Amino acid sequence: VENKLIRKDKSIIIPGSGVNIQEFKPMKVKRNGNAFRFLLIARMLWDKGIEEYVEAARIIKQKYKNVEFLMLGATGVNNPSAIPEEKIKEWEKEGVIKYLGTTDNVKIEIAKADCIVLPSYREGTSRVLLESASMEKPIITTNTTGCNNIVKDGLNGFLCKVKDAKDLADKMEEMLSLDEETRKLMGKRGREKILKEFDEKIVIKKYLELIRECLIET
């Protein structure tokens, strides 16, 4: 529309593929220790803002002792932006992050986390953020398309600048400063937003309506 390739009255925005709100819902799990857990879920790519996540973790760890920074996602992906496994091992050896590898049950890891972080440079509508918000987790993500349509700053999480580790650390510190009830309220607001805008039933209905309109026009 901005480049005048299509008319505005002939375009519609569909909110990604949506999320199964029955599968991704709040759940209680047992976890070891009482450290505050930040969790990044993504393929291990530089473009996911992982370098900024690690640098922000260094900044926070200088001020706070009982905080963990976890990363979950595949390494060795065939992508120019792929982070070498050796680099991740270096970060682990440094003690700044803990790499969890991959899992077939991401819900458990989301449930164990206190805050989900995705400082990505660019996204489509992020499935990780949809699933995390649906599970009532407060989120820190970048103020970029595909992320800021899911997270509203101060409502269900915080938005940080792209490629800015210091700003990300500031938002992490702001999250840490909140009391537990306020973080829970953020999480509840996130699920409310998912129910209204990103329930996969709503998305599928929009797709079907669009297909029906196209068939009528042809």
Secondary structure, 3 states (H helix, E strand, C coil): CCCCCCCHHHCCCCCCCCECCCCCCCCCCCCCCCCEEEEEECCCEHHHCHHHHHHHHHHHHCCCCCEEEEEECCCCCCCCCECCHHHHHHHHHHCCCEECCCCCCHHHHHHHCCEEEECCCCCCCCHHHHHHHHCCCCEEEECCCCCCCCCCECCCEEEECCCCHHHHHHHHHHHHHCCHHHHHHHHHHHHHHHHHHCEHHHHHHHHHHHHHHHHHHC
